[in-house]
Amino acid sequence: MKRIMMMGSCFSTEVGRLMIEDGWDVCLNPFGILFNPASICSSLLRLENRKPFCGEDVIGRDGKYVSFFHHGSFARDTPQEFISDANSALSEAADRFAASDTVILTFGTAWVFRHISRGYVVSNCHKVPSREFERVFMPVEEITALLGPIFARFKDKRFILTVSPIRHPADGIHGNQLSKSTLIVASDRLAGEHPNVDYFESYEIMTDTLRDHSWYREDGNHPTAEAVRRIYEAFQIFAGR
């Protein structure tokens, strides 16, 4: 059976859970949900170099402690507890990444939030005041420049890229479409430049084959469970199971 690492948006979590239920060997979002290519890239680099998290990475919010590299589910009661659990999860995930033959990356948005004083793109803002961030759009060239070297270093792994069909209404209709289109073009370029990279059409299946509004939940942005199942069934064929 393929040994799989999955990282990316909440859509990857939904599909990943279906894969695990069906017996796939999957390590799913070891840092929690990641929405943008920059955060996915920094997480892959962390798995590669195994650099541990330390006190300067910790932020405190609402009596809990976490980092800008993690989802809120990693928040703990003390900085020491967070660092201990984060590094334990990092060690385990780094081992899984090294052993994986397939890495599935799901991009949600090309819009990112860069922490101004720290100088890096965050994976989660954790409700920190917006004045501490600048919102930036990642162009195709930046996405490919970040991820291309990683794909080149790990020629022994198959990377499958896909774009989440979940809409981001806060970006507006145009902003959301611009974001998704940029992610698709970047993914296509990476697949064309690296023989170990493939692109799976999650976004296209949802917006073309399942384009009727009945395939979306009441919020009009998230696919229904049945839509996720349809996309997952197509993915199983694509992945060659």
MARBA-3410 file (N, C-alpha, C, O; in Angstrom, 1 decimal):
241
0.8,-1.2,0.0,0.0,0.0,0.0,0.9,1.2,0.0,1.9,1.3,0.6 ~ 0.4,2.3,-0.7,1.1,3.5,-0.7,1.2,4.2,0.6,0.2,4.1,1.4 ~ 2.3,4.8,1.0,2.4,5.5,2.2,2.3,7.0,1.9,3.1,7.6,1.1 ~ 1.2,7.7,2.4,0.8,9.0,1.9,0.9,10.0,3.0,0.5,9.8,4.2 ~ 1.4,11.2,2.6,1.3,12.4,3.4,0.4,13.4,2.8,0.5,13.6,1.6
-0.6,13.9,3.5,-1.6,14.8,3.0,-1.4,16.1,3.8,-1.4,16.1,5.0 ~ -1.4,17.3,3.0,-1.3,18.6,3.7,-2.1,19.5,2.9,-2.2,19.5,1.7 ~ -2.8,20.5,3.6,-3.5,21.5,2.9,-4.8,21.9,3.6,-4.9,21.9,4.8 ~ -5.7,22.4,2.8,-6.9,23.0,3.3,-7.9,22.1,3.9,-7.6,20.9,4.0 ~ -9.0,22.6,4.4,-10.0,21.7,5.1,-10.6,20.7,4.1,-11.0,19.6,4.6
-10.5,20.9,2.8,-11.0,20.0,1.9,-10.1,18.7,1.9,-10.6,17.6,1.8 ~ -8.8,18.9,2.1,-7.9,17.8,2.2,-8.2,16.9,3.4,-8.1,15.7,3.4 ~ -8.7,17.6,4.5,-9.1,16.9,5.7,-10.3,16.0,5.4,-10.3,14.8,5.9 ~ -11.3,16.5,4.7,-12.5,15.7,4.4,-12.1,14.5,3.5,-12.6,13.4,3.8 ~ -11.3,14.7,2.5,-11.0,13.6,1.6,-10.0,12.6,2.4,-10.1,11.4,2.2
-9.1,13.2,3.2,-8.2,12.4,3.9,-8.9,11.4,4.9,-8.4,10.3,5.1 ~ -9.9,11.9,5.5,-10.7,11.1,6.4,-11.3,9.9,5.7,-11.4,8.8,6.2 ~ -11.8,10.2,4.5,-12.4,9.1,3.7,-11.4,8.1,3.3,-11.6,6.9,3.4 ~ -10.2,8.5,3.0,-9.1,7.6,2.7,-8.7,6.7,3.8,-8.5,5.5,3.7 ~ -8.6,7.4,5.0,-8.3,6.6,6.2,-9.3,5.6,6.5,-9.0,4.4,6.9
-10.6,6.0,6.4,-11.7,5.0,6.6,-11.7,3.8,5.7,-12.0,2.7,6.0 ~ -11.2,4.1,4.4,-11.1,3.0,3.5,-9.8,2.2,3.5,-9.5,1.4,2.7 ~ -8.9,2.5,4.5,-7.7,1.7,4.8,-6.5,2.2,4.1,-5.5,1.5,4.1 ~ -6.5,3.5,3.6,-5.2,4.0,3.1,-4.3,4.4,4.2,-4.8,4.7,5.3 ~ -3.0,4.3,4.0,-2.0,4.6,5.0,-1.7,6.1,4.8,-0.8,6.5,4.0
-2.4,6.9,5.6,-2.3,8.4,5.4,-1.9,9.1,6.7,-2.4,8.8,7.8 ~ -0.9,10.0,6.6,-0.6,11.0,7.7,-1.2,12.3,7.2,-0.8,12.9,6.2 ~ -2.2,12.7,8.0,-3.1,13.8,7.5,-2.8,15.1,8.3,-3.0,15.2,9.5 ~ -2.4,16.1,7.6,-2.2,17.5,8.1,-1.5,17.5,9.5,-2.2,17.9,10.5 ~ -0.3,17.2,9.5,0.4,17.1,10.8,0.6,18.4,11.5,0.9,18.5,12.7
0.4,19.6,10.8,0.4,20.9,11.5,-1.0,21.5,11.6,-1.2,22.6,12.0 ~ -2.0,20.7,11.2,-3.3,21.2,11.1,-3.6,21.8,9.7,-2.8,21.6,8.8 ~ -4.8,22.3,9.5,-5.2,22.8,8.2,-4.3,24.0,7.7,-4.0,24.9,8.5 ~ -3.9,23.9,6.5,-3.0,24.9,5.8,-3.7,25.4,4.6,-4.2,24.5,3.8 ~ -3.8,26.7,4.4,-4.6,27.2,3.3,-3.8,27.6,2.1,-4.3,27.5,0.9
-2.6,28.1,2.2,-1.9,28.7,1.1,-0.6,28.0,0.8,-0.1,27.3,1.7 ~ -0.1,28.1,-0.4,1.1,27.5,-0.8,2.4,27.8,0.0,3.2,27.0,0.2 ~ 2.4,29.1,0.5,3.6,29.5,1.3,3.6,28.7,2.6,4.7,28.2,3.1 ~ 2.5,28.5,3.3,2.4,27.8,4.5,2.7,26.3,4.3,3.4,25.7,5.1 ~ 2.2,25.8,3.2,2.5,24.4,2.9,4.0,24.2,2.6,4.6,23.2,3.1
4.6,25.1,1.9,6.0,25.1,1.7,6.8,25.1,2.9,7.7,24.3,3.1 ~ 6.5,26.0,3.8,7.3,26.1,5.1,7.1,24.9,5.9,8.0,24.5,6.6 ~ 5.9,24.3,5.9,5.7,23.0,6.6,6.5,21.9,6.0,7.1,21.1,6.8 ~ 6.6,21.8,4.7,7.4,20.8,4.0,8.9,20.9,4.4,9.6,20.0,4.7 ~ 9.3,22.2,4.4,10.7,22.4,4.8,11.0,22.0,6.2,12.0,21.5,6.5
10.0,22.3,7.1,10.2,21.9,8.5,10.2,20.4,8.6,11.0,19.8,9.4 ~ 9.5,19.6,7.8,9.5,18.2,7.9,10.9,17.7,7.3,11.4,16.7,7.8 ~ 11.4,18.4,6.4,12.7,18.0,5.8,13.8,18.3,6.7,14.7,17.4,6.9 ~ 13.9,19.5,7.3,15.1,19.8,8.2,14.9,19.5,9.6,15.8,19.6,10.4 ~ 13.6,19.2,10.0,13.3,18.8,11.4,13.7,19.9,12.4,14.0,19.5,13.6
13.7,21.1,12.0,14.0,22.2,13.0,12.9,22.3,14.0,11.8,22.5,13.7 ~ 13.3,22.1,15.3,12.3,22.1,16.4,11.7,23.5,16.6,12.3,24.5,16.3 ~ 10.5,23.5,17.1,9.9,24.7,17.6,10.4,25.1,18.9,10.8,24.3,19.7 ~ 10.5,26.4,19.1,11.1,26.9,20.4,10.3,28.1,20.9,9.3,28.4,20.4 ~ 10.8,28.6,22.0,10.0,29.6,22.7,9.6,30.8,21.9,8.6,31.4,22.1
10.5,31.3,21.0,10.2,32.4,20.2,9.1,32.2,19.1,8.6,33.2,18.6 ~ 8.8,30.9,18.9,7.7,30.6,18.0,6.3,30.7,18.7,5.3,30.8,18.0 ~ 6.3,30.7,20.0,5.0,30.6,20.7,4.3,32.0,20.8,5.0,33.0,21.0 ~ 3.0,32.0,20.6,2.2,33.1,20.9,1.1,32.8,21.9,0.6,31.6,21.9 ~ 0.7,33.7,22.6,-0.4,33.5,23.6,-1.7,34.2,23.2,-1.7,35.4,22.8
-2.8,33.4,23.1,-4.1,34.0,22.8,-5.2,33.4,23.6,-5.3,32.2,23.7 ~ -5.9,34.2,24.3,-7.1,33.8,25.1,-6.7,32.7,26.1,-7.4,31.8,26.3 ~ -5.6,32.9,26.8,-5.2,32.0,27.8,-4.6,30.7,27.3,-4.2,29.8,28.1 ~ -4.4,30.6,26.0,-3.8,29.4,25.4,-2.5,29.8,24.6,-2.3,30.9,24.4 ~ -1.7,28.7,24.3,-0.4,29.0,23.6,-0.3,28.1,22.4,-0.6,26.9,22.4
0.1,28.7,21.3,0.2,28.0,20.0,1.3,28.8,19.2,2.0,29.6,19.7 ~ 1.4,28.5,17.9,2.3,29.2,17.0,1.6,29.6,15.8,0.5,29.1,15.5 ~ 2.2,30.5,15.0,1.6,30.9,13.7,1.8,29.8,12.7,1.3,30.0,11.5 ~ 2.5,28.7,13.0,2.7,27.6,12.0,1.7,26.5,12.2,1.7,25.6,11.4 ~ 0.8,26.7,13.2,-0.1,25.6,13.5,-1.5,26.0,13.5,-1.8,27.2,13.6
-2.4,25.1,13.3,-3.8,25.3,13.5,-4.2,25.4,15.0,-3.4,25.0,15.8 ~ -5.3,26.0,15.2,-5.7,26.3,16.6,-5.9,25.0,17.4,-5.9,25.1,18.7 ~ -6.1,23.9,16.8,-6.2,22.6,17.5,-5.0,22.2,18.3,-5.0,21.4,19.1 ~ -3.8,22.9,18.0,-2.6,22.6,18.7,-2.4,23.5,19.9,-1.4,23.3,20.6 ~ -3.3,24.4,20.2,-3.2,25.3,21.3,-3.2,24.5,22.7,-3.9,23.5,22.8
-2.3,24.9,23.6,-2.2,24.2,24.9,-2.2,25.3,26.0,-2.2,26.5,25.8 ~ -2.3,24.8,27.2,-2.4,25.6,28.4,-1.2,26.4,28.8,-1.2,27.5,29.4 ~ 0.0,25.8,28.4,1.3,26.5,28.8,2.2,26.5,27.6,2.1,25.6,26.7 ~ 3.2,27.4,27.5,4.1,27.4,26.4,4.9,26.1,26.3,5.2,25.5,25.3 ~ 5.3,25.6,27.5,6.1,24.3,27.6,5.3,23.1,27.0,5.8,22.3,26.3
4.0,23.1,27.4,3.2,22.0,26.9,3.0,22.1,25.4,3.1,21.1,24.7 ~ 2.8,23.3,24.8,2.7,23.4,23.4,4.0,23.0,22.7,3.9,22.2,21.7 ~ 5.2,23.5,23.1,6.4,23.1,22.5,6.7,21.6,22.5,7.1,21.0,21.5 ~ 6.4,21.0,23.7,6.6,19.6,23.8,5.7,18.8,22.8,6.2,17.9,22.1 ~ 4.4,19.1,22.8,3.5,18.4,21.9,3.8,18.7,20.4,3.7,17.8,19.6
4.1,20.0,20.1,4.4,20.4,18.7,5.7,19.6,18.2,5.7,19.2,17.1 ~ 6.7,19.5,19.0,7.9,18.9,18.6,7.7,17.4,18.5,8.4,16.7,17.7 ~ 6.9,16.8,19.4,6.6,15.4,19.3,5.9,15.1,18.0,6.2,14.1,17.3 ~ 4.9,15.9,17.7,4.2,15.7,16.4,5.1,16.0,15.2,5.0,15.3,14.2 ~ 6.0,16.9,15.3,6.9,17.2,14.2,7.8,16.0,14.0,8.1,15.6,12.8
8.4,15.4,15.1,9.3,14.2,14.9,8.6,13.1,14.2,9.1,12.4,13.3 ~ 7.3,12.8,14.7,6.6,11.7,14.1,6.2,12.0,12.6,6.4,11.1,11.8 ~ 5.8,13.2,12.3,5.5,13.6,11.0,6.7,13.6,10.0,6.6,13.2,8.9 ~ 7.8,14.0,10.6,9.0,14.0,9.7,9.4,12.6,9.3,9.9,12.4,8.2 ~ 9.3,11.7,10.3,9.5,10.3,10.0,8.6,9.8,8.9,8.9,9.1,8.0
7.3,10.2,9.0,6.3,9.7,8.1,6.5,10.3,6.7,6.4,9.7,5.7 ~ 7.0,11.6,6.7,7.3,12.3,5.4,8.4,11.6,4.7,8.4,11.3,3.5 ~ 9.5,11.2,5.5,10.6,10.6,4.9,10.3,9.2,4.3,10.8,8.8,3.3 ~ 9.3,8.5,4.9,8.9,7.2,4.5,7.8,7.2,3.4,7.6,6.2,2.8 ~ 7.2,8.4,3.2,6.1,8.5,2.2,6.6,8.4,0.8,7.6,8.9,0.4
5.8,7.7,0.0,6.1,7.7,-1.5,5.2,8.6,-2.2,5.4,8.9,-3.4 ~ 4.1,9.0,-1.6,3.1,10.0,-2.2,2.8,11.1,-1.3,2.5,10.9,-0.1 ~ 2.9,12.3,-1.8,2.5,13.5,-1.0,1.5,14.3,-1.7,1.7,14.7,-2.9 ~ 0.3,14.5,-1.1,-0.8,15.2,-1.7,-1.0,16.5,-1.1,-1.1,16.7,0.2 ~ -0.9,17.6,-1.9,-1.0,19.0,-1.4,-2.2,19.6,-2.0,-2.4,19.7,-3.2
-3.1,20.1,-1.1,-4.3,20.8,-1.5,-4.2,22.3,-1.2,-4.1,22.7,-0.1 ~ -4.2,23.1,-2.3,-4.1,24.6,-2.1,-5.5,25.2,-2.0,-6.4,24.8,-2.8 ~ -5.8,26.0,-1.0,-7.1,26.7,-0.8,-7.1,28.1,-1.4,-8.2,28.5,-1.9 ~ -6.1,28.8,-1.2,-6.1,30.2,-1.6,-4.7,30.7,-1.9,-3.7,30.3,-1.4 ~ -4.6,31.7,-2.8,-3.3,32.4,-3.1,-3.2,33.6,-2.3,-2.1,34.3,-2.4
-4.2,34.0,-1.5,-4.1,35.1,-0.6,-3.4,34.7,0.7,-3.8,33.7,1.2 ~ -2.4,35.5,1.2,-1.7,35.1,2.4,-1.7,36.3,3.3,-1.9,37.4,2.9 ~ -1.5,36.0,4.6,-1.3,37.0,5.6,0.2,36.9,6.1,0.6,35.9,6.7 ~ 0.9,38.0,5.9,2.3,38.0,6.4,2.4,38.9,7.7,1.9,40.0,7.7 ~ 3.0,38.3,8.7,3.1,39.0,9.9,4.2,40.0,9.8,5.4,39.7,9.4
3.9,41.3,10.0,4.8,42.4,9.7,6.1,42.3,10.4,7.2,42.5,9.9 ~ 6.0,42.2,11.8,7.3,42.3,12.6,8.1,41.0,12.5,9.3,41.0,12.5 ~ 7.4,39.8,12.3,8.1,38.6,12.2,8.6,38.3,10.8,9.6,37.5,10.6 ~ 8.0,38.9,9.8,8.4,38.8,8.4,8.2,37.5,7.7,8.9,37.2,6.7 ~ 7.2,36.7,8.1,6.8,35.5,7.4,5.3,35.4,7.3,4.6,35.9,8.0
4.9,34.5,6.3,3.5,34.2,6.1,3.1,33.2,7.2,3.8,32.3,7.5 ~ 1.9,33.5,7.8,1.4,32.7,8.8,0.4,31.6,8.3,-0.2,31.9,7.2 ~ 0.3,30.5,9.0,-0.6,29.5,8.6,-2.0,29.8,9.2,-3.0,29.4,8.6 ~ -2.0,30.5,10.3,-3.3,30.8,11.0,-3.0,32.1,11.8,-2.0,32.3,12.4 ~ -4.0,33.1,11.7,-3.8,34.3,12.4,-4.2,34.3,13.8,-3.8,35.1,14.6
-4.9,33.2,14.2,-5.3,33.0,15.6,-6.0,34.3,16.2,-5.8,34.5,17.4 ~ -6.7,35.0,15.4,-7.4,36.2,15.9,-6.5,37.3,16.5,-7.0,38.1,17.3 ~ -5.3,37.2,16.1,-4.4,38.3,16.4,-4.8,39.6,15.7,-5.3,39.4,14.5 ~ -4.8,40.8,16.2,-5.3,42.0,15.6,-4.7,42.1,14.1,-3.5,41.9,13.9 ~ -5.6,42.5,13.2,-5.3,42.6,11.8,-4.1,43.6,11.5,-3.4,43.4,10.5
-3.9,44.6,12.4,-2.9,45.5,12.2,-1.5,44.9,12.2,-0.5,45.5,11.7 ~ -1.4,43.7,12.7,-0.1,43.1,12.8,0.3,42.3,11.5,1.4,41.8,11.3 ~ -0.6,42.3,10.5,-0.4,41.6,9.3,-0.6,42.5,8.0,-1.2,43.5,8.1 ~ 0.0,42.0,6.9,-0.3,42.6,5.6,-0.9,41.5,4.8,-0.3,40.4,4.8 ~ -1.9,41.7,4.0,-2.5,40.7,3.2,-1.9,40.9,1.8,-1.9,41.9,1.2
-1.4,39.7,1.3,-0.6,39.8,0.0,-1.1,38.7,-0.9,-1.5,37.6,-0.4 ~ -1.1,38.9,-2.2,-1.5,37.9,-3.2,-0.2,37.3,-3.7,0.7,38.0,-4.1 ~ -0.2,35.9,-3.8,0.9,35.2,-4.3,0.8,35.0,-5.8,-0.2,34.3,-6.2 ~ 1.6,35.5,-6.6,1.5,35.3,-8.1,2.1,33.9,-8.4,2.7,33.2,-7.6 ~ 1.8,33.4,-9.6,2.2,32.1,-10.1,3.7,31.9,-9.9,4.1,30.8,-9.4
4.5,32.9,-10.3,5.9,32.8,-10.3,6.5,32.5,-8.8,7.4,31.8,-8.6 ~ 5.8,33.2,-7.9,6.3,33.0,-6.5,5.9,31.6,-6.0,6.7,31.0,-5.3 ~ 4.8,31.1,-6.3,4.4,29.8,-5.9,5.3,28.7,-6.5,5.7,27.8,-5.8 ~ 5.6,28.8,-7.8,6.4,27.8,-8.4,7.9,27.9,-7.9,8.6,26.9,-7.8 ~ 8.3,29.1,-7.6,9.7,29.3,-7.1,9.9,28.7,-5.7,10.9,28.2,-5.3
8.8,28.7,-4.9,8.8,28.2,-3.5,8.8,26.6,-3.6,9.6,26.0,-2.9 ~ 7.9,26.1,-4.3,7.7,24.6,-4.3,8.6,23.8,-5.2,8.9,22.7,-5.0 ~ 9.0,24.4,-6.4,9.8,23.7,-7.3,11.0,23.1,-6.8,11.3,21.9,-7.1 ~ 11.8,23.8,-6.0,13.0,23.2,-5.4,12.8,21.9,-4.5,13.6,21.0,-4.5 ~ 11.6,22.0,-3.8,11.3,20.8,-3.0,11.0,19.6,-3.8,11.5,18.5,-3.6
10.2,19.8,-4.9,9.9,18.7,-5.8,11.1,18.2,-6.4,11.2,16.9,-6.6 ~ 12.1,19.0,-6.8,13.3,18.6,-7.4,14.2,17.8,-6.5,14.9,16.9,-6.9 ~ 14.2,18.1,-5.2,15.0,17.4,-4.2,14.4,16.0,-3.9,15.2,15.1,-3.5 ~ 13.1,15.9,-4.0,12.5,14.6,-3.6,11.9,13.9,-4.9,10.7,13.7,-5.0 ~ 12.8,13.5,-5.8,12.4,12.9,-7.0,11.9,11.5,-6.8,11.2,10.9,-7.6
12.1,10.9,-5.6,11.7,9.6,-5.3,10.2,9.6,-4.8,9.6,8.5,-4.6 ~ 9.6,10.8,-4.6,8.2,10.9,-4.2,7.4,11.4,-5.3,7.8,12.2,-6.1 ~ 6.1,10.9,-5.3,5.1,11.4,-6.2,4.3,12.5,-5.5,3.8,12.2,-4.4 ~ 4.3,13.7,-6.1,3.5,14.8,-5.5,2.3,15.0,-6.3,2.3,15.1,-7.6 ~ 1.1,15.0,-5.7,-0.2,15.2,-6.3,-0.7,16.6,-5.8,-0.9,16.7,-4.6
-0.9,17.5,-6.7,-1.4,18.8,-6.4,-2.9,18.9,-6.8,-3.3,18.4,-7.8 ~ -3.6,19.6,-5.9,-5.0,19.8,-6.3,-5.5,21.1,-5.6,-4.9,21.6,-4.7 ~ -6.5,21.7,-6.2,-7.0,23.0,-5.7,-8.4,22.7,-5.0,-9.3,22.1,-5.6 ~ -8.5,23.2,-3.8,-9.8,23.0,-3.1,-11.0,23.7,-3.8,-10.8,24.8,-4.2 ~ -12.1,23.0,-3.9,-13.3,23.6,-4.5,-14.1,24.5,-3.5,-15.1,25.1,-3.9
-13.6,24.6,-2.3,-14.3,25.4,-1.3,-14.1,26.9,-1.6,-13.0,27.3,-1.8 ~ -15.2,27.6,-1.7,-15.2,29.0,-2.0,-14.7,29.9,-0.8,-15.0,29.5,0.3 ~ -14.0,31.0,-1.1,-13.6,31.9,0.0,-14.4,33.2,-0.3,-13.9,34.1,-0.9 ~ -15.6,33.3,0.3,-16.5,34.5,0.0,-15.9,35.8,0.5,-16.2,36.9,-0.1 ~ -15.0,35.8,1.5,-14.4,37.0,2.0,-13.5,37.7,0.9,-13.3,38.9,0.9
-13.1,36.9,-0.1,-12.3,37.4,-1.2,-13.1,38.1,-2.2,-12.6,38.8,-3.1 ~ -14.4,37.9,-2.2,-15.3,38.4,-3.2,-15.3,37.4,-4.4,-14.4,36.6,-4.5 ~ -16.3,37.6,-5.3,-16.4,36.6,-6.4,-15.2,36.7,-7.3,-14.6,35.7,-7.6 ~ -14.8,37.9,-7.6,-13.6,38.1,-8.5,-12.3,37.6,-7.8,-11.5,36.9,-8.4 ~ -12.1,38.0,-6.5,-10.9,37.6,-5.8,-10.8,36.2,-5.6,-9.7,35.6,-5.7
-11.9,35.5,-5.4,-11.9,34.0,-5.2,-11.5,33.4,-6.5,-10.7,32.4,-6.5 ~ -12.1,33.8,-7.6,-11.8,33.2,-8.9,-10.4,33.5,-9.3,-9.7,32.6,-9.9 ~ -9.9,34.7,-9.1,-8.5,35.0,-9.4,-7.6,34.1,-8.6,-6.6,33.6,-9.1 ~ -7.9,33.9,-7.3,-7.1,33.0,-6.5,-7.0,31.6,-7.0,-6.0,31.0,-7.2 ~ -8.2,31.0,-7.2,-8.3,29.6,-7.7,-7.6,29.5,-9.1,-6.9,28.5,-9.3
-7.8,30.4,-9.9,-7.1,30.4,-11.3,-5.6,30.4,-11.1,-4.9,29.7,-11.9 ~ -5.1,31.2,-10.3,-3.7,31.3,-10.0,-3.1,30.0,-9.5,-2.1,29.6,-9.9 ~ -3.8,29.4,-8.6,-3.4,28.1,-8.0,-3.4,27.0,-9.1,-2.5,26.2,-9.1 ~ -4.4,27.1,-10.0,-4.5,26.1,-11.0,-3.3,26.2,-12.0,-2.7,25.3,-12.4 ~ -3.0,27.5,-12.4,-1.9,27.7,-13.4,-0.6,27.4,-12.7,0.2,26.7,-13.4
-0.4,27.7,-11.5,0.9,27.4,-10.8,1.0,25.8,-10.7,2.1,25.3,-10.9 ~ -0.1,25.2,-10.4,0.0,23.7,-10.3,0.3,23.1,-11.6,1.1,22.1,-11.7 ~ -0.3,23.6,-12.7,-0.1,23.1,-14.0,1.3,23.3,-14.4,1.9,22.4,-15.0 ~ 1.9,24.4,-14.1,3.3,24.7,-14.5,4.2,23.8,-13.7,5.2,23.3,-14.3 ~ 4.0,23.6,-12.4,4.8,22.7,-11.6,4.7,21.3,-12.2,5.8,20.6,-12.2
3.6,20.8,-12.5,3.4,19.5,-13.1,4.1,19.3,-14.4,4.7,18.3,-14.7 ~ 4.2,20.4,-15.2,4.9,20.4,-16.5,6.4,20.4,-16.3,7.1,19.9,-17.2 ~ 6.9,21.0,-15.2,8.3,21.1,-15.0,8.9,20.0,-14.3,10.1,19.8,-14.3 ~ 8.1,19.2,-13.5,8.7,18.1,-12.7,7.9,16.8,-13.0,6.7,16.7,-12.8 ~ 8.7,15.8,-13.5,8.0,14.5,-13.8,7.4,13.8,-12.7,6.6,12.9,-12.9
7.8,14.1,-11.4,7.2,13.5,-10.3,6.0,14.2,-9.7,5.5,13.9,-8.6 ~ 5.5,15.2,-10.4,4.3,16.0,-10.0,3.2,15.8,-10.9,3.3,15.9,-12.1 ~ 2.0,15.6,-10.3,0.7,15.4,-11.1,-0.3,16.4,-10.5,-0.2,16.8,-9.4 ~ -1.3,16.7,-11.3,-2.4,17.6,-10.9,-3.7,16.8,-11.0,-4.0,16.2,-12.0 ~ -4.5,16.9,-9.9,-5.8,16.2,-9.8,-6.9,17.3,-9.8,-6.7,18.3,-9.1
-7.9,17.1,-10.6,-8.9,18.2,-10.9,-10.1,18.3,-9.8,-11.2,18.2,-10.2 ~ -9.8,18.4,-8.6,-10.8,18.6,-7.6,-11.7,19.8,-7.9,-12.9,19.7,-7.9 ~ -11.1,20.9,-8.1,-11.8,22.2,-8.3,-12.7,22.1,-9.6,-13.8,22.5,-9.6 ~ -12.1,21.5,-10.6,-12.8,21.4,-11.9,-14.0,20.4,-11.8,-15.0,20.7,-12.4 ~ -13.8,19.3,-11.1,-15.0,18.4,-11.0,-16.1,19.1,-10.3,-17.3,18.9,-10.7
-15.8,19.9,-9.2,-16.9,20.5,-8.5,-17.5,21.7,-9.3,-18.8,21.8,-9.2 ~ -16.8,22.4,-10.0,-17.3,23.6,-10.7,-17.9,23.3,-12.1,-18.6,24.1,-12.6 ~ -17.5,22.1,-12.6,-18.1,21.7,-13.9,-19.0,20.6,-13.8,-20.2,20.7,-14.1 ~ -18.5,19.4,-13.4,-19.4,18.2,-13.4,-20.5,18.4,-12.3,-21.6,17.9,-12.5 ~ -20.1,18.9,-11.1,-21.1,19.1,-10.0,-21.4,20.5,-9.8,-21.6,21.0,-8.7
-21.6,21.3,-10.9,-21.8,22.7,-10.8,-23.1,23.2,-10.2,-23.2,24.3,-9.8 ~ -24.1,22.3,-10.1,-25.4,22.7,-9.6,-25.3,23.0,-8.1,-24.5,22.5,-7.4 ~ -26.1,24.0,-7.7,-26.1,24.5,-6.3,-26.4,23.4,-5.3,-26.1,23.5,-4.1 ~ -27.1,22.4,-5.8,-27.5,21.3,-4.8,-26.3,20.5,-4.3,-26.4,19.8,-3.3 ~ -25.2,20.7,-5.0,-24.0,20.0,-4.5,-23.2,20.8,-3.4,-22.2,20.4,-3.0
-23.7,22.0,-3.1,-23.1,22.8,-2.0,-24.0,22.8,-0.8,-25.2,22.6,-0.9 ~ -23.3,22.9,0.4,-24.1,23.0,1.6,-24.8,24.3,1.7,-24.8,25.1,0.8 ~ -25.6,24.5,2.8,-26.4,25.7,2.9,-25.6,27.0,2.8,-26.2,28.0,2.4 ~ -24.3,27.0,3.2,-23.6,28.2,3.1,-23.2,28.6,1.7,-22.7,29.7,1.5 ~ -23.4,27.7,0.7,-23.1,28.0,-0.7,-21.7,28.0,-1.0,-21.3,28.3,-2.1
-20.8,27.6,-0.1,-19.3,27.6,-0.3,-18.7,26.2,-0.2,-17.7,25.9,-0.9 ~ -19.2,25.4,0.7,-18.6,24.1,1.0,-19.3,23.0,0.3,-20.6,23.0,0.2 ~ -18.6,22.0,-0.4,-19.3,20.9,-1.0,-20.0,20.0,0.0,-19.6,19.9,1.2 ~ -21.1,19.4,-0.4,-21.9,18.5,0.4,-21.0,17.2,0.6,-20.0,17.0,-0.1 ~ -21.4,16.4,1.6,-20.7,15.2,1.8,-20.7,14.3,0.6,-19.7,13.6,0.3
-21.8,14.3,-0.1,-21.9,13.5,-1.3,-21.0,14.0,-2.4,-20.4,13.2,-3.2 ~ -20.9,15.3,-2.5,-20.0,15.9,-3.5,-18.5,15.5,-3.2,-17.7,15.2,-4.1 ~ -18.1,15.6,-1.9,-16.8,15.1,-1.5,-16.6,13.7,-1.9,-15.5,13.3,-2.3 ~ -17.6,12.9,-1.6,-17.5,11.4,-1.9,-17.3,11.2,-3.4,-16.5,10.4,-3.8 ~ -18.0,12.0,-4.3,-17.9,11.9,-5.7,-16.4,12.2,-6.2,-15.8,11.5,-7.0
-15.9,13.3,-5.6,-14.5,13.7,-5.9,-13.5,12.7,-5.4,-12.6,12.3,-6.1 ~ -13.8,12.1,-4.3,-12.9,11.1,-3.7,-12.9,9.8,-4.6,-11.8,9.3,-4.8 ~ -14.1,9.4,-5.1,-14.1,8.3,-5.9,-13.3,8.5,-7.2,-12.6,7.6,-7.7 ~ -13.4,9.7,-7.8,-12.6,10.0,-9.0,-11.1,10.0,-8.6,-10.2,9.6,-9.4 ~ -10.7,10.5,-7.4,-9.4,10.5,-7.0,-8.8,9.1,-6.8,-7.6,8.9,-7.2
-9.6,8.2,-6.3,-9.1,6.8,-6.2,-8.6,6.2,-7.5,-7.6,5.5,-7.6 ~ -9.4,6.5,-8.5,-9.0,6.0,-9.9,-7.8,6.7,-10.4,-6.9,6.1,-10.9 ~ -7.7,8.1,-10.1,-6.5,8.8,-10.5,-5.3,8.4,-9.8,-4.2,8.3,-10.4 ~ -5.4,8.1,-8.5,-4.2,7.7,-7.7,-3.8,6.3,-8.0,-2.7,5.9,-7.6 ~ -4.6,5.5,-8.7,-4.1,4.2,-9.2,-4.3,3.1,-8.1,-3.5,2.2,-8.1
-5.3,3.3,-7.2,-5.5,2.3,-6.2,-6.2,1.1,-6.8,-6.4,0.1,-6.1
END
